[in-house]
Amino acid sequence: MNKFDRRSSSADIQTLPDDIAEELSRLPSEVISVDDAPSIAPPVPLSQDEVRTIVISLMLTMFLAALDQTIVATALPTIGRQFQDVSNLSWVITAYLLASTAVAPVFGTLSDIYGRRAMIIISLSLFVAGSVLCAIAPSMPMLILARGLQGLGGGGIMPVVQTVISDVVSPRERGQYQAYFSSVWMVGGILGPVIGGVFAEHLHWSMIFWINLPLTAAALALLLPKMKKIPVFHRKRKVDWLGGVLLMASAVVFMLVLTWGGTRYPWLSPTVLAMVGGAVALAVSFVWHARRADEPFLPLKMLTGSVAPFAMTAGGCGLGAITGLTVQLPLYYEQVYHLSASEAGLALIPLAAVSTVGAAVAGRTMARAKHYKRVAIIGTSWAALCGLGLTLTTLPLWGLLMLMAAFALGLGTTFPVCVVSLQNSVARPQVGTITGAMNFFRSLMSSFTVAAFAAILLIALGIDVPLAGEHHAASAVAIPADDMRHAFRYVFGAATALMTAAALCLIAMEERPLAGPSVTQPVEMAE
């Protein structure tokens, strides 16, 4: 079978439609079968109204996934009282996170094989089925299993939505749309605990799951009629199920290590060490299999080169920093500034909200600037400087919130640049695969950072992390304010190190030209 690579003849490329030939010549690192390439349908131009309708429906779909990661948290006490089971409450959240993280690369890859329409329908169907089973669950074990099923659907939403956007919007314009989705994710994360608390207190906790039905119906009603007009770029091929299972299994075990380590089991306990060994063994088995498979589930070559490893690392560092700080900062606000739990939650808004402003700035810059990665280099460098200020200074609350907002502004610039650069680095039939891999590794990085920040804080506070167990939180709360302030300097220092690493990765990342309107032409924005 003939292959396209940088040595392919111009005669071979000229046999394809112009848009595909241009893309293949633009991506010399990709290898695509000549026999498969003609099955990639040429793009059909969409009107601005059609793009707007698709984007709105995708934003609503994304809102579902964002909402269900946080909406359950405030309803957990009510759920625990009804089922008279408090010890397993954390699994209501953990089951969703484990499932959604593990299946992200699966849905991304399958969308490249079977198409975006099929995968968005399957992911939303699993999500709705899980929601219904959660709402009618008669016991805690059934609720946990249903949350796992819901997580399978929720984990497919993110990569498929980002992949659909890549099908309808050119890379140069795509950054600004990614900023819209960052805003939706932020709104869902903030509203989730509020809505969950209101439903649990004034209605019934099952409403946090029933609300997904009308929202999903609305998203499908808007999206499905337009899906037929979305360009088709998927390529039918054999599915490497063994590779997918090995990848998911290693992710689940690794996530369990990060979830249980230092809480249910001491970090150096035989159970945790055995799980670490199992995760490593599964990961090595996946790599061994991927090197020998004809068409691996996740081609390792795709994760190498001058773009993918740097973009994934930079994006993972950015998401890890904001996630780790979001988890740890409420304790800091309560202990050092004596805020209530609700006030500490409100104090997180500058970190979450302003990061979307940074993403919007980066997205607009990408639509107009030739050297688009510079905005993210400047942003991450600025965030590192702000993090250094948080590390070295002691500020009143208003000063801390302002510096935290400045930190978030720079941090937010990483997300659209990393996502679009990754998608722009592969051929169209592989966009779903690279997008799913990106979400997978970013989720793992977030979980790792949360555990690492907690370990750093506890070590700085003088709590024996390897031997401590579930008394971590209680031990930390008993620490005096001055000691807590001093210990958090190490947490801020870790966030600074992450943003410095992100800046270095962006500097090292190749800046490939983005297809789309000329940088001298105004880009029409979706209203």
C-alpha positions in Angstrom: 0.0 0.0 0.0 1.4 3.4 -0.9 1.9 5.9 1.8 2.1 9.7 2.0 5.0 11.1 3.9 7.5 13.9 3.2 8.9 11.7 0.4 5.5 11.3 -1.4 5.5 12.4 -5.0 3.5 15.5 -6.1 1.6 13.3 -8.5 0.2 11.2 -5.7 -0.9 14.3 -3.8 -2.5 15.9 -6.8 -4.9 13.0 -7.1 -6.7 14.2 -4.0 -9.0 17.2 -3.5 -7.1 20.4 -3.1 -8.0 20.9 0.5 -6.8 17.4 1.5 -3.7 17.7 -0.7 -2.8 21.0 1.0 -3.3 19.5 4.5 -1.2 16.4 3.7 1.6 18.5 2.3 1.4 20.8 5.4 1.8 17.9 7.8 4.9 16.1 6.7 5.1 14.1 10.0 1.8 12.3 9.3 1.5 9.0 7.4 -1.9 8.5 5.7 -2.9 5.8 3.3 -3.7 6.8 -0.2 -6.5 4.3 -0.3 -8.1 5.8 2.7 -7.6 9.5 1.9 -10.4 9.7 -0.8 -12.9 8.6 1.8 -12.3 11.9 3.6 -15.2 14.1 2.4 -14.2 17.6 1.2 -15.4 20.3 3.6 -18.8 21.8 2.8 -18.9 25.5 3.7 -21.2 26.3 6.6 -23.0 29.6 7.0 -22.3 31.7 10.0 -25.8 31.0 11.3 -25.2 27.3 11.0 -21.8 27.5 12.8 -23.5 29.6 15.5 -26.2 27.0 16.0 -23.7 24.2 16.2 -21.5 26.1 18.7 -24.5 26.9 20.9 -25.6 23.3 21.0 -22.0 22.2 21.7 -21.7 24.7 24.5 -24.9 23.4 26.1 -23.5 19.8 25.7 -20.3 20.9 27.4 -22.2 22.6 30.2 -23.7 19.2 31.0 -20.3 17.6 31.5 -19.0 20.6 33.6 -22.1 20.8 35.7 -22.0 17.1 36.7 -18.5 17.2 38.0 -19.4 19.6 40.8 -23.2 19.6 41.2 -23.1 16.4 43.4 -20.7 17.8 46.0 -23.1 19.9 48.0 -25.8 17.2 47.9 -23.6 14.5 49.4 -24.6 15.0 53.0 -28.3 14.7 52.1 -27.6 11.6 50.0 -25.6 10.0 52.8 -28.4 10.6 55.3 -31.0 9.0 53.1 -28.9 5.9 52.4 -27.4 5.9 55.9 -24.0 5.4 54.3 -21.4 8.1 54.9 -18.2 6.0 54.5 -18.7 5.5 50.7 -19.9 9.0 49.8 -16.6 10.0 48.2 -17.2 7.2 45.6 -20.1 9.1 44.2 -17.6 11.6 42.9 -14.7 9.3 42.4 -16.6 6.8 40.2 -17.5 9.6 37.8 -14.0 11.0 37.6 -12.4 7.5 37.1 -14.8 6.6 34.3 -14.7 10.0 32.6 -10.9 10.1 32.6 -10.4 6.5 31.4 -12.8 6.8 28.3 -11.6 10.2 27.0 -9.1 8.7 24.6 -11.5 6.0 23.7 -14.2 8.4 22.4 -11.6 10.6 20.7 -10.2 7.6 18.8 -13.6 6.1 18.0 -14.8 9.5 16.6 -12.0 9.3 14.1 -13.2 5.8 13.1 -17.0 5.9 13.3 -17.7 9.7 13.0 -18.6 12.5 15.4 -22.3 12.1 15.1 -22.3 8.5 16.3 -20.0 9.3 19.2 -21.9 12.3 20.5 -25.1 10.4 20.4 -23.5 7.4 22.3 -21.9 9.7 24.9 -25.0 11.6 25.5 -27.1 8.4 25.7 -24.8 6.9 28.3 -24.9 10.2 30.2 -28.7 10.3 30.2 -29.0 6.6 31.1 -26.6 7.1 34.0 -28.5 10.2 35.1 -31.8 8.3 35.2 -30.3 5.4 37.1 -28.7 7.8 39.6 -32.0 9.5 40.2 -33.9 6.3 40.9 -31.0 4.5 42.7 -32.4 2.6 45.7 -29.0 2.2 47.5 -25.5 3.7 47.7 -23.8 0.9 45.7 -26.3 1.3 42.9 -25.8 5.1 42.9 -22.1 4.6 42.7 -22.4 2.2 39.7 -24.8 4.6 38.0 -22.4 7.5 38.5 -19.7 5.4 36.8 -22.0 4.9 33.8 -22.8 8.6 33.8 -19.0 9.2 33.8 -18.6 7.0 30.7 -20.9 9.4 28.9 -19.5 12.6 30.4 -15.9 11.6 29.6 -16.9 11.3 25.9 -18.5 14.7 25.7 -15.4 16.8 26.1 -13.1 15.3 23.4 -16.0 14.9 20.9 -17.2 18.5 21.3 -13.7 19.8 20.8 -13.3 17.6 17.8 -16.6 18.8 16.2 -15.4 22.4 16.6 -12.2 21.4 14.7 -14.4 20.1 11.8 -16.5 23.3 11.4 -14.0 26.1 12.3 -10.5 26.7 10.8 -7.5 26.5 13.1 -6.9 30.2 13.0 -10.5 31.0 14.1 -10.7 28.0 16.5 -8.9 29.6 19.5 -11.7 32.1 20.1 -14.3 29.3 20.1 -12.2 27.3 22.6 -12.3 30.4 24.8 -16.1 30.2 24.7 -16.0 26.6 25.9 -13.6 27.6 28.7 -16.2 30.1 29.9 -18.9 27.4 29.8 -16.7 25.1 31.8 -16.1 27.8 34.4 -19.8 28.7 34.7 -20.7 25.0 35.1 -18.1 24.5 37.7 -19.3 27.6 39.7 -23.0 27.0 39.4 -22.8 23.2 40.1 -22.4 23.4 43.9 -25.0 26.2 44.1 -27.6 24.3 42.1 -26.8 21.0 43.9 -27.3 22.7 47.3 -30.6 24.3 46.3 -32.0 21.1 44.9 -30.9 19.0 47.9 -32.3 21.5 50.4 -35.5 22.7 48.8 -36.5 19.9 46.4 -34.9 16.5 46.3 -31.3 15.4 45.6 -32.5 13.3 42.7 -33.3 16.6 40.8 -29.5 17.1 40.3 -29.8 14.1 37.9 -33.3 14.7 36.4 -32.2 18.1 35.2 -29.9 16.5 32.7 -32.8 15.1 30.7 -34.3 18.4 29.4 -30.8 19.8 28.9 -29.6 16.8 26.9 -32.9 16.9 24.8 -32.3 20.6 24.0 -28.7 20.0 23.0 -29.6 17.1 20.7 -32.5 19.0 19.2 -30.1 21.8 18.2 -27.2 19.7 17.2 -28.5 16.7 15.3 -30.2 18.5 12.5 -26.9 20.3 11.8 -24.6 17.3 12.1 -25.4 16.2 8.6 -23.8 19.3 7.3 -20.6 19.0 9.3 -17.7 17.9 7.1 -16.8 14.2 7.4 -13.2 13.5 8.2 -13.3 10.1 9.9 -11.6 7.1 8.4 -12.9 3.5 9.0 -10.2 1.2 10.3 -9.8 -1.7 12.6 -10.2 -0.8 16.3 -7.3 -1.8 18.6 -9.5 -2.8 21.5 -6.6 -4.5 23.4 -4.6 -1.2 23.3 -7.6 0.7 24.5 -8.3 -1.6 27.4 -4.6 -1.5 28.5 -4.6 2.3 28.4 -7.9 2.6 30.3 -6.8 0.0 32.9 -3.5 1.8 33.6 -5.4 5.1 34.0 -7.9 3.7 36.4 -5.3 2.1 38.6 -3.2 5.3 38.6 -6.2 7.5 39.5 -7.0 5.1 42.3 -3.5 5.5 43.6 -3.9 9.3 43.6 -7.3 9.0 45.2 -6.5 6.5 48.0 -2.8 7.4 48.6 -2.5 9.3 51.9 -6.2 9.1 52.7 -7.6 5.5 52.7 -4.1 4.0 52.7 -0.7 5.4 53.7 1.5 6.3 50.7 4.1 3.6 51.5 1.5 0.9 52.4 1.8 -2.4 50.5 -1.6 -1.8 48.9 -0.6 1.6 47.3 2.9 0.3 46.3 1.3 -2.7 44.6 -1.2 -0.5 42.8 1.7 1.7 41.6 3.5 -1.4 40.3 0.3 -2.5 38.5 -0.2 0.9 36.9 3.4 0.9 35.6 3.1 -2.7 34.3 -0.1 -1.8 32.5 1.4 1.3 31.0 4.5 -0.6 29.8 2.3 -3.3 28.3 0.3 -0.6 26.4 3.5 0.9 25.0 4.8 -2.5 24.1 1.6 -3.4 22.3 1.3 0.0 20.6 4.8 -0.4 19.1 3.8 -3.7 17.5 0.2 -3.1 16.4 -0.4 -2.3 12.8 -2.9 0.4 13.7 -2.5 1.1 17.5 -5.3 2.6 19.5 -3.2 5.6 20.3 -0.3 5.9 17.8 2.9 6.7 19.9 4.3 8.6 16.9 1.5 11.1 17.3 2.7 11.9 20.8 6.2 12.7 19.7 7.6 15.4 17.5 8.0 19.1 17.9 4.4 20.0 18.9 2.5 17.3 20.7 4.7 16.6 23.8 5.2 20.3 24.4 1.6 21.3 23.9 0.3 18.5 26.1 2.8 19.3 28.9 2.1 23.0 28.8 -1.7 22.4 28.9 -1.4 19.8 31.6 0.8 22.2 33.7 -1.8 25.0 33.3 -4.8 22.8 34.2 -2.9 21.1 37.0 -2.0 24.5 38.5 -5.5 25.9 38.5 -7.0 22.6 39.7 -4.5 22.1 42.5 -5.0 25.7 43.8 -8.8 25.5 43.5 -8.7 22.4 45.8 -6.3 23.8 48.4 -7.1 27.5 48.5 -10.4 27.2 50.5 -8.4 25.9 53.5 -6.0 28.8 53.1 -8.8 31.3 53.0 -10.5 29.8 56.1 -7.4 29.4 58.2 -5.5 32.6 57.3 -8.2 35.1 56.5 -11.0 33.5 58.7 -13.5 33.3 55.9 -16.5 31.0 56.1 -16.9 28.1 53.8 -19.2 30.0 51.5 -17.0 33.0 51.5 -14.0 30.9 50.7 -15.9 29.5 47.7 -16.7 33.0 46.5 -13.0 33.9 46.9 -12.2 31.2 44.2 -14.1 33.2 41.6 -11.1 35.4 40.6 -9.0 32.3 39.9 -11.7 30.6 37.8 -13.3 33.5 36.1 -10.3 35.5 35.1 -8.6 32.5 33.5 -11.4 32.5 30.9 -10.6 36.1 30.2 -7.0 35.0 29.5 -8.3 32.3 27.2 -10.5 34.8 25.3 -7.5 37.1 24.8 -5.4 34.3 23.5 -8.2 33.1 21.2 -8.7 36.5 19.6 -4.9 36.9 19.2 -4.7 33.6 17.4 -7.2 34.8 14.9 -5.2 37.9 14.0 -1.5 37.2 14.8 1.0 35.3 12.7 3.1 34.3 15.7 0.2 33.1 17.8 2.1 31.2 20.5 3.7 34.4 21.8 0.6 35.4 23.7 0.7 32.1 25.6 4.5 32.5 26.3 3.9 36.0 27.6 0.9 34.8 29.6 2.6 31.8 31.2 5.7 33.9 32.0 3.4 36.5 33.6 1.6 33.8 35.6 5.0 32.5 36.8 6.0 36.0 38.0 2.6 36.4 39.8 3.1 33.0 41.4 6.6 34.1 42.5 4.9 37.1 44.1 2.4 34.9 45.9 5.3 32.8 47.1 7.5 35.6 48.5 5.0 38.1 49.8 2.3 38.3 52.5 -0.7 40.3 51.3 -4.1 41.4 52.7 -7.0 39.5 51.3 -7.8 42.1 48.6 -4.2 42.1 47.5 -4.1 38.3 47.3 -7.3 38.2 45.2 -5.9 40.8 42.8 -2.6 38.9 42.4 -4.5 35.6 42.1 -6.6 37.2 39.3 -3.4 38.4 37.5 -2.0 34.8 37.8 -5.2 33.4 36.3 -5.2 35.9 33.4 -1.8 34.6 32.3 -2.6 31.0 33.0 -5.7 31.1 30.8 -3.8 31.9 27.7 -2.3 28.3 27.6 -5.6 26.5 26.9 -6.7 27.7 23.4 -3.1 27.8 22.1 -2.3 24.3 23.3 -5.6 22.8 22.0 -5.4 24.4 18.6 -1.7 23.7 18.2 -2.3 20.0 18.9 -5.2 19.7 16.5 -3.3 21.6 13.9 -0.3 19.2 14.1 -2.1 16.1 12.9 -4.1 15.2 9.8 -7.9 15.6 10.0 -8.7 11.9 10.4 -6.6 11.9 13.6 -7.9 15.1 15.3 -10.3 13.1 17.5 -7.5 10.8 18.6 -5.2 13.6 19.6 -8.0 15.5 21.3 -9.0 12.5 23.4 -5.3 11.9 24.3 -5.0 15.5 25.3 -8.0 15.4 27.6 -6.8 12.1 29.0 -3.3 13.3 29.9 -4.7 16.6 31.3 -7.0 14.8 33.6 -4.2 12.6 34.9 -2.0 15.7 35.3 -4.8 17.4 37.3 -5.2 14.5 39.6 -1.5 14.2 40.1 -1.2 17.9 40.9 -4.0 17.8 43.5 -2.3 14.9 45.2 1.2 16.6 44.9 -0.1 20.0 46.3 -1.7 18.2 49.2 1.5 16.3 49.9 3.6 19.5 49.7 1.2 21.3 52.1 1.3 18.5 54.6 5.1 18.1 54.5 5.4 21.9 55.0 3.0 21.7 58.0 5.1 18.9 59.5 2.5 16.2 59.1 4.0 12.8 58.3 2.6 12.1 54.8 3.8 8.5 54.3 2.4 7.4 57.6 -0.7 9.6 57.9 -4.1 8.5 56.9 -7.6 10.0 57.0 -6.7 12.5 59.7 -4.9 14.7 57.2 -7.7 17.3 56.9 -8.3 17.5 60.7 -4.6 17.8 61.3 -4.3 20.6 58.8 -7.3 22.6 60.2 -5.6 22.6 63.7 -2.5 24.4 62.3 -2.1 28.1 63.4 -2.7 30.8 60.8 1.0 31.9 60.6 2.2 28.3 60.1 -0.5 27.8 57.4 0.6 31.0 55.7 4.2 29.8 55.7 3.3 26.3 54.4 1.3 27.7 51.5 4.3 29.4 50.2 5.5 26.0 49.1 2.2 25.4 47.4 2.4 28.7 45.5 6.0 27.8 44.7 4.8 24.6 43.1 2.3 26.5 41.0 5.0 28.8 40.0 7.2 25.9 38.9 4.3 24.5 36.8 3.8 27.8 35.0 7.5 28.1 34.4 7.5 24.7 32.9 4.5 25.6 30.7 6.4 28.7 29.5 9.5 26.7 28.6 7.4 24.1 26.8 5.7 26.8 24.7 9.0 28.3 23.8 10.3 24.9 22.6 7.0 24.0 20.7 7.1 24.5 17.0 4.8 27.2 15.8 3.2 25.7 12.6 1.1 28.0 10.3 -2.6 27.9 11.0 -5.0 27.4 8.2 -7.8 30.0 7.9 -8.5 33.6 7.0 -5.4 35.7 6.4 -4.1 37.5 9.5 -4.6 40.8 7.6 -8.3 40.0 7.2 -10.9 40.6 10.0 -12.3 37.3 11.4 -16.0 37.3 11.7 -17.0 36.4 15.3 -20.0 34.3 16.3 -22.4 36.5 18.1 
